[in-house]
Amino acid sequence: MPFLLATSLRRWILMSIAVPVGAAALRKVARTIEARKGGSTAVTRGLTKAADTAQRRGRKGRKGGR
């Protein structure tokens, strides 16, 4: 039975770290592309929107809401 607790704890820790890091990585890639291309493109808007969505879902998961 302790392994179930460990699995849940591992998943929670992974998600509490992976979601913010992933969102930050998407934002950094979007900013790098914008700097090279000289403005917002469909790709950068998509990356930024994905980062916003990931970050929003991560925050909701920590608060317990959905």
N, C-alpha and C positions, 0 to 999 in steps of 0.2 A: 503494500500500500504506500510506503514512503516514496516509491519511484513515481507514482502519479503526481504527488506534490512537487517532486523535483522536476518533472516534465513541464508542469504548469508554470513553475517558477522560471525555468529556463526559457520557455516561450515568452513570458512576460518581459523578462530582461532583454531578450533578443529584440522584441518589438519596441521596447522603450528606447533602445539604442538605434536600431536599424531605421525606423521611420524618420526621425529627425536628421540622421546622417544622409539618408537617401534623398530627402527633400533639399538639404543643403547642396548635395552633389548636383541635383537637377538644376537648381538655381545658378550654381557656378558655371555649369556647361552653357546654360542659356545666356548668361552675361558674357562669357567668352565669345560665343558666336555673335552676339550683338556687337561686341567691340570690334570683331574682325569684319563683319559685314556692314557696319555703320548704321544700324537701326534694327527695329523690331521686324522679325519675319514670322511666318506661320509656324516654323519649327520652334523658335524661341518662345512664342506665345503658348504653344502646346506644352513645352517643357515647364514654363512658369506655372501654367494652370495645373499640371500634374503635381508639381511641388506644393502648390497651395492645397490641393486636394489631399495629398499625403499628410501634410502637416495638420490640416483640419481633422482628419480621421484619427491621427495620433493623439491629438488633444482630447477628442471626445472619448477615446478608449481609456485614457488615464482618469478621466472624471467619472467614468462609469455610464455615461449617456450614450445614445446611439444616434 
